[in-house]
Amino acid sequence: MLVSMTGYGKNETHFGSYTIETEIKSLNSRYLDLSVRLPKALSSKELEIREKIKKSIKRGKVYLSVSLKKDGLEDKYGELNTEAVKDAYNVLKKIRKSAGLRDKIKLTDLFIFQDAFFDGSDDRIEEEMKYVLASIEAAIKEMNKMKKAEGKELEKDILSRINKIDEVLTKIEERREKDLNEYFVKFKEKATQLVGELIDDQQRLINELAILSERYDITEECTRLRSHLKLFLDTMKNSDDAGRKLNFILQEMNREANTINSKSVSEHISHLGIEIKEEIEKIREQIQNIE
């Protein structure tokens, strides 16, 4: 089953007086590109969170945002340590006194100690982390649901185009031998008319025509293209990260279609080959959205 690279998920988790809000979205990208925004108190857990995302998402430009709020207000740091605030205030008082300063101590002066004002204990972080990971997992689940739904629609469109290629290829296979024979009958007639009196060896002419026939024969290209179609369908059904594989198979399909066009001696087959190339290009556009 195909999965789209684009999706969005959101989750809100409550514990105690805290609310965790998680948003995650994914856009198209050739590789997995993660952008993570966390509360400062959880910055040490970013690597762990990234690893969790990598287990669920193979490819795409992914944006994750986690905010922690207490009583409706964003908590960027953690629990306020009031004793640490008092200690910092006393330190500033001593500095002011020893330096003979008369300026009043302002709240902004305390900001130089802000990292010491909040509880960043390991126990507290680990407790929060359990809920944060659960929230992230729920948001990813919602996003993946959207990605699968979009992937299902993409799959329908791609399958219809693969079926169209199969139908056109069947038409080419039905006409190739007949068209090639007709071409060389006409070619032989013209060659005989133009240089007939100069050719004293009809067998030599026949041999030359046989060589040309092999050169313009598209049987192998049709066989390989049909094999690529089968591999494409198998990959769609059985591969978890089908995007890159399908893109490679499409390149091989396009190569065979180009060769069919270049070797064809029939205008009708050339037109059919162009139809195949058009469908391949439309599939390629859709594959860019597949994870």
Beta strands, then each sheet from edge to edge (+ up, - down):
strand 1: 7-15
strand 2: 18-27
strand 3: 32-37
strand 4: 60-70
strand 5: 73-74
strand 6: 79-80
strand 7: 118-119
sheet 1: 1+ 2- 4+ 3+
sheet 2: 1+ 2- 4+ 5-
sheet 3: 6+ 7-
end
